[in-house]
Amino acid sequence: MGCLVLLPEELVFNGDSLLSLSIKFLPITVLVLFALYSLTVIGYRVFTFNDCREDADALKLEIEAAKQSLSAKGYKF
């Protein structure tokens, strides 16, 4: 025996049921939601990124030392 499901008339839209339309647009909806989630996570991580001033200063000193060492060997900057 089969199962017969009747949909109310307000759930029918131009010949397609609301369930049919939901299934058709489900991949697009999932893609949009994933994109919004990804942008939210990236934005949060960018705004809460730690700034390491001490390490930046140490790196600048190492770069200057490397420039001086290479200049002594004949490289020009």
N, CA, C and O atoms as a GROMACS GRO file, in nm:
protein
  308
    1MET      N    1   0.084  -0.118   0.000
    1MET     CA    2   0.000   0.000   0.000
    1MET      C    3   0.088   0.124   0.000
    1MET      O    4   0.188   0.132   0.071
    2GLY      N    5   0.049   0.217  -0.080
    2GLY     CA    6   0.124   0.342  -0.091
    2GLY      C    7   0.076   0.444   0.009
    2GLY      O    8  -0.030   0.429   0.070
    3CYS      N    9   0.154   0.547   0.024
    3CYS     CA   10   0.120   0.655   0.117
    3CYS      C   11   0.084   0.778   0.033
    3CYS      O   12   0.158   0.814  -0.058
    4LEU      N   13  -0.025   0.839   0.062
    4LEU     CA   14  -0.071   0.956  -0.012
    4LEU      C   15  -0.061   1.077   0.079
    4LEU      O   16  -0.117   1.078   0.189
    5VAL      N   17   0.012   1.179   0.034
    5VAL     CA   18   0.028   1.301   0.112
    5VAL      C   19  -0.036   1.415   0.034
    5VAL      O   20  -0.005   1.436  -0.083
    6LEU      N   21  -0.125   1.486   0.097
    6LEU     CA   22  -0.190   1.600   0.035
    6LEU      C   23  -0.132   1.728   0.093
    6LEU      O   24  -0.123   1.744   0.214
    7LEU      N   25  -0.091   1.818   0.004
    7LEU     CA   26  -0.036   1.945   0.048
    7LEU      C   27  -0.145   2.050   0.047
    7LEU      O   28  -0.225   2.055  -0.046
    8PRO      N   29  -0.149   2.135   0.149
    8PRO     CA   30  -0.247   2.244   0.148
    8PRO      C   31  -0.219   2.338   0.031
    8PRO      O   32  -0.106   2.347  -0.016
    9GLU      N   33  -0.319   2.406  -0.015
    9GLU     CA   34  -0.305   2.493  -0.131
    9GLU      C   35  -0.208   2.609  -0.108
    9GLU      O   36  -0.146   2.655  -0.203
   10GLU      N   37  -0.194   2.657   0.015
   10GLU     CA   38  -0.104   2.768   0.040
   10GLU      C   39   0.044   2.728   0.029
   10GLU      O   40   0.131   2.814   0.021
   11LEU      N   41   0.072   2.598   0.027
   11LEU     CA   42   0.210   2.552   0.011
   11LEU      C   43   0.245   2.527  -0.134
   11LEU      O   44   0.356   2.484  -0.164
   12VAL      N   45   0.154   2.553  -0.226
   12VAL     CA   46   0.180   2.534  -0.368
   12VAL      C   47   0.208   2.670  -0.431
   12VAL      O   48   0.131   2.764  -0.413
   13PHE      N   49   0.319   2.678  -0.505
   13PHE     CA   50   0.361   2.803  -0.566
   13PHE      C   51   0.390   2.777  -0.713
   13PHE      O   52   0.489   2.712  -0.746
   14ASN      N   53   0.306   2.828  -0.801
   14ASN     CA   54   0.320   2.811  -0.946
   14ASN      C   55   0.342   2.664  -0.985
   14ASN      O   56   0.428   2.634  -1.068
   15GLY      N   57   0.267   2.577  -0.930
   15GLY     CA   58   0.276   2.437  -0.965
   15GLY      C   59   0.381   2.360  -0.888
   15GLY      O   60   0.378   2.237  -0.889
   16ASP      N   61   0.474   2.426  -0.820
   16ASP     CA   62   0.575   2.359  -0.739
   16ASP      C   63   0.537   2.371  -0.592
   16ASP      O   64   0.492   2.476  -0.546
   17SER      N   65   0.555   2.265  -0.520
   17SER     CA   66   0.527   2.272  -0.378
   17SER      C   67   0.642   2.342  -0.307
   17SER      O   68   0.752   2.354  -0.361
   18LEU      N   69   0.616   2.388  -0.186
   18LEU     CA   70   0.718   2.456  -0.108
   18LEU      C   71   0.835   2.362  -0.079
   18LEU      O   72   0.951   2.406  -0.078
   19LEU      N   73   0.806   2.236  -0.057
   19LEU     CA   74   0.912   2.138  -0.032
   19LEU      C   75   1.000   2.121  -0.155
   19LEU      O   76   1.122   2.113  -0.143
   20SER      N   77   0.939   2.116  -0.271
   20SER     CA   78   1.014   2.103  -0.396
   20SER      C   79   1.104   2.224  -0.418
   20SER      O   80   1.220   2.209  -0.458
   21LEU      N   81   1.053   2.344  -0.393
   21LEU     CA   82   1.135   2.464  -0.407
   21LEU      C   83   1.249   2.466  -0.305
   21LEU      O   84   1.360   2.508  -0.337
   22SER      N   85   1.221   2.421  -0.184
   22SER     CA   86   1.324   2.417  -0.080
   22SER      C   87   1.437   2.323  -0.120
   22SER      O   88   1.554   2.354  -0.099
   23ILE      N   89   1.402   2.210  -0.177
   23ILE     CA   90   1.504   2.114  -0.218
   23ILE      C   91   1.585   2.170  -0.336
   23ILE      O   92   1.706   2.148  -0.342
   24LYS      N   93   1.521   2.240  -0.427
   24LYS     CA   94   1.591   2.297  -0.542
   24LYS      C   95   1.694   2.401  -0.500
   24LYS      O   96   1.803   2.407  -0.556
   25PHE      N   97   1.660   2.483  -0.401
   25PHE     CA   98   1.748   2.592  -0.360
   25PHE      C   99   1.836   2.558  -0.241
   25PHE      O  100   1.909   2.644  -0.192
   26LEU      N  101   1.832   2.434  -0.194
   26LEU     CA  102   1.912   2.394  -0.079
   26LEU      C  103   2.062   2.407  -0.104
   26LEU      O  104   2.131   2.460  -0.017
   27PRO      N  105   2.117   2.364  -0.217
   27PRO     CA  106   2.263   2.380  -0.238
   27PRO      C  107   2.307   2.527  -0.238
   27PRO      O  108   2.412   2.560  -0.183
   28ILE      N  109   2.228   2.614  -0.298
   28ILE     CA  110   2.263   2.755  -0.301
   28ILE      C  111   2.256   2.813  -0.160
   28ILE      O  112   2.343   2.891  -0.120
   29THR      N  113   2.155   2.775  -0.085
   29THR     CA  114   2.140   2.823   0.052
   29THR      C  115   2.258   2.778   0.139
   29THR      O  116   2.312   2.856   0.217
   30VAL      N  117   2.297   2.652   0.125
   30VAL     CA  118   2.410   2.600   0.202
   30VAL      C  119   2.538   2.673   0.164
   30VAL      O  120   2.619   2.706   0.250
   31LEU      N  121   2.558   2.698   0.035
   31LEU     CA  122   2.678   2.768  -0.011
   31LEU      C  123   2.683   2.911   0.044
   31LEU      O  124   2.789   2.956   0.086
   32VAL      N  125   2.572   2.981   0.043
   32VAL     CA  126   2.566   3.118   0.095
   32VAL      C  127   2.592   3.118   0.245
   32VAL      O  128   2.666   3.203   0.295
   33LEU      N  129   2.533   3.025   0.317
   33LEU     CA  130   2.555   3.018   0.462
   33LEU      C  131   2.701   2.986   0.494
   33LEU      O  132   2.758   3.043   0.588
   34PHE      N  133   2.762   2.897   0.418
   34PHE     CA  134   2.903   2.865   0.439
   34PHE      C  135   2.991   2.986   0.412
   34PHE      O  136   3.087   3.011   0.485
   35ALA      N  137   2.959   3.060   0.306
   35ALA     CA  138   3.037   3.181   0.274
   35ALA      C  139   3.025   3.285   0.386
   35ALA      O  140   3.125   3.346   0.424
   36LEU      N  141   2.906   3.304   0.437
   36LEU     CA  142   2.887   3.399   0.547
   36LEU      C  143   2.963   3.355   0.671
   36LEU      O  144   3.026   3.438   0.738
   37TYR      N  145   2.958   3.226   0.703
   37TYR     CA  146   3.032   3.175   0.818
   37TYR      C  147   3.182   3.196   0.798
   37TYR      O  148   3.251   3.238   0.891
   38SER      N  149   3.231   3.165   0.679
   38SER     CA  150   3.375   3.179   0.652
   38SER      C  151   3.420   3.324   0.664
   38SER      O  152   3.523   3.352   0.724
   39LEU      N  153   3.343   3.415   0.608
   39LEU     CA  154   3.378   3.557   0.618
   39LEU      C  155   3.374   3.606   0.763
   39LEU      O  156   3.457   3.687   0.804
   40THR      N  157   3.280   3.556   0.839
   40THR     CA  158   3.271   3.594   0.980
   40THR      C  159   3.393   3.545   1.057
   40THR      O  160   3.451   3.620   1.136
   41VAL      N  161   3.434   3.421   1.034
   41VAL     CA  162   3.550   3.366   1.104
   41VAL      C  163   3.677   3.440   1.063
   41VAL      O  164   3.760   3.472   1.148
   42ILE      N  165   3.694   3.466   0.934
   42ILE     CA  166   3.813   3.537   0.887
   42ILE      C  167   3.817   3.678   0.945
   42ILE      O  168   3.923   3.723   0.990
   43GLY      N  169   3.705   3.748   0.945
   43GLY     CA  170   3.699   3.883   1.002
   43GLY      C  171   3.732   3.883   1.149
   43GLY      O  172   3.805   3.970   1.196
   44TYR      N  173   3.680   3.786   1.224
   44TYR     CA  174   3.707   3.777   1.367
   44TYR      C  175   3.856   3.752   1.392
   44TYR      O  176   3.916   3.814   1.479
   45ARG      N  177   3.915   3.660   1.314
   45ARG     CA  178   4.056   3.627   1.333
   45ARG      C  179   4.146   3.745   1.297
   45ARG      O  180   4.250   3.764   1.360
   46VAL      N  181   4.109   3.822   1.197
   46VAL     CA  182   4.189   3.939   1.158
   46VAL      C  183   4.184   4.045   1.268
   46VAL      O  184   4.286   4.104   1.302
   47PHE      N  185   4.066   4.070   1.322
   47PHE     CA  186   4.053   4.175   1.424
   47PHE      C  187   4.111   4.135   1.558
   47PHE      O  188   4.144   4.222   1.638
   48THR      N  189   4.124   4.006   1.586
   48THR     CA  190   4.179   3.962   1.714
   48THR      C  191   4.323   3.912   1.700
   48THR      O  192   4.374   3.846   1.790
   49PHE      N  193   4.388   3.944   1.587
   49PHE     CA  194   4.525   3.900   1.565
   49PHE      C  195   4.618   3.972   1.661
   49PHE      O  196   4.610   4.093   1.678
   50ASN      N  197   4.708   3.896   1.725
   50ASN     CA  198   4.802   3.954   1.822
   50ASN      C  199   4.913   4.028   1.750
   50ASN      O  200   4.962   3.983   1.646
   51ASP      N  201   4.952   4.140   1.807
   51ASP     CA  202   5.061   4.220   1.752
   51ASP      C  203   5.185   4.199   1.840
   51ASP      O  204   5.180   4.224   1.961
   52CYS      N  205   5.293   4.154   1.782
   52CYS     CA  206   5.414   4.122   1.858
   52CYS      C  207   5.520   4.227   1.829
   52CYS      O  208   5.603   4.208   1.740
   53ARG      N  209   5.519   4.336   1.902
   53ARG     CA  210   5.613   4.446   1.879
   53ARG      C  211   5.758   4.405   1.906
   53ARG      O  212   5.848   4.443   1.832
   54GLU      N  213   5.780   4.327   2.013
   54GLU     CA  214   5.916   4.288   2.048
   54GLU      C  215   5.977   4.202   1.938
   54GLU      O  216   6.093   4.221   1.901
   55ASP      N  217   5.900   4.108   1.886
   55ASP     CA  218   5.950   4.022   1.780
   55ASP      C  219   5.973   4.100   1.651
   55ASP      O  220   6.067   4.072   1.577
   56ALA      N  221   5.889   4.198   1.624
   56ALA     CA  222   5.908   4.281   1.505
   56ALA      C  223   6.038   4.361   1.515
   56ALA      O  224   6.112   4.373   1.418
   57ASP      N  225   6.064   4.414   1.633
   57ASP     CA  226   6.188   4.490   1.653
   57ASP      C  227   6.311   4.399   1.640
   57ASP      O  228   6.412   4.439   1.582
   58ALA      N  229   6.302   4.278   1.695
   58ALA     CA  230   6.414   4.184   1.685
   58ALA      C  231   6.438   4.144   1.540
   58ALA      O  232   6.552   4.130   1.497
   59LEU      N  233   6.331   4.128   1.464
   59LEU     CA  234   6.344   4.094   1.323
   59LEU      C  235   6.408   4.207   1.243
   59LEU      O  236   6.490   4.183   1.154
   60LYS      N  237   6.372   4.331   1.275
   60LYS     CA  238   6.434   4.446   1.208
   60LYS      C  239   6.583   4.452   1.236
   60LYS      O  240   6.662   4.483   1.147
   61LEU      N  241   6.624   4.422   1.360
   61LEU     CA  242   6.766   4.420   1.392
   61LEU      C  243   6.839   4.310   1.316
   61LEU      O  244   6.950   4.332   1.269
   62GLU      N  245   6.777   4.193   1.302
   62GLU     CA  246   6.838   4.084   1.227
   62GLU      C  247   6.851   4.121   1.078
   62GLU      O  248   6.950   4.086   1.014
   63ILE      N  249   6.752   4.190   1.024
   63ILE     CA  250   6.757   4.232   0.884
   63ILE      C  251   6.871   4.332   0.863
   63ILE      O  252   6.944   4.322   0.764
   64GLU      N  253   6.885   4.427   0.954
   64GLU     CA  254   6.995   4.523   0.943
   64GLU      C  255   7.131   4.454   0.953
   64GLU      O  256   7.223   4.489   0.880
   65ALA      N  257   7.143   4.357   1.043
   65ALA     CA  258   7.269   4.284   1.056
   65ALA      C  259   7.299   4.205   0.928
   65ALA      O  260   7.414   4.198   0.885
   66ALA      N  261   7.196   4.146   0.869
   66ALA     CA  262   7.215   4.071   0.745
   66ALA      C  263   7.254   4.165   0.631
   66ALA      O  264   7.338   4.130   0.548
   67LYS      N  265   7.194   4.285   0.626
   67LYS     CA  266   7.230   4.383   0.522
   67LYS      C  267   7.376   4.424   0.536
   67LYS      O  268   7.448   4.434   0.437
   68GLN      N  269   7.417   4.449   0.660
   68GLN     CA  270   7.557   4.489   0.682
   68GLN      C  271   7.652   4.377   0.644
   68GLN      O  272   7.756   4.402   0.584
   69SER      N  273   7.618   4.256   0.677
   69SER     CA  274   7.702   4.142   0.644
   69SER      C  275   7.712   4.123   0.493
   69SER      O  276   7.820   4.098   0.440
   70LEU      N  277   7.598   4.135   0.424
   70LEU     CA  278   7.600   4.119   0.278
   70LEU      C  279   7.667   4.237   0.209
   70LEU      O  280   7.730   4.221   0.104
   71SER      N  281   7.653   4.358   0.267
   71SER     CA  282   7.722   4.474   0.210
   71SER      C  283   7.873   4.458   0.219
   71SER      O  284   7.947   4.501   0.130
   72ALA      N  285   7.918   4.397   0.326
   72ALA     CA  286   8.061   4.373   0.342
   72ALA      C  287   8.112   4.273   0.237
   72ALA      O  288   8.230   4.275   0.201
   73LYS      N  289   8.025   4.187   0.189
   73LYS     CA  290   8.063   4.088   0.088
   73LYS      C  291   8.044   4.140  -0.054
   73LYS      O  292   8.074   4.069  -0.150
   74GLY      N  293   7.994   4.266  -0.070
   74GLY     CA  294   7.986   4.326  -0.202
   74GLY      C  295   7.844   4.344  -0.257
   74GLY      O  296   7.828   4.395  -0.368
   75TYR      N  297   7.743   4.304  -0.184
   75TYR     CA  298   7.606   4.324  -0.231
   75TYR      C  299   7.564   4.467  -0.205
   75TYR      O  300   7.603   4.527  -0.105
   76LYS      N  301   7.482   4.523  -0.296
   76LYS     CA  302   7.433   4.660  -0.280
   76LYS      C  303   7.283   4.661  -0.259
   76LYS      O  304   7.210   4.585  -0.323
   77PHE      N  305   7.238   4.747  -0.169
   77PHE     CA  306   7.095   4.758  -0.138
   77PHE      C  307   7.046   4.896  -0.166
   77PHE      O  308   6.928   4.925  -0.147
   0.00000   0.00000   0.00000
